[in-house]
Amino acid sequence: MAKALYGHLATTDQRLVAEIARLRTRVKDLERLVEQLELDRELPLDPLPNVALDEDWVPATV
């Protein structure tokens, strides 16, 4: 619990301030990415082209 509260304390340690700012920016970027992925998932997919398969087709063996 102490670690969770640590970020809310006022500090003059510039390294810690910079790290917190970097992490907040990263969280915002990830939130935007999740939003975009959710929107993309909602878009209808283009149907696959109707391709006739050759009935005599056999997979190649290696």
Order of alpha helices (4+ residues) and beta strands (2+ residues): alpha-alpha
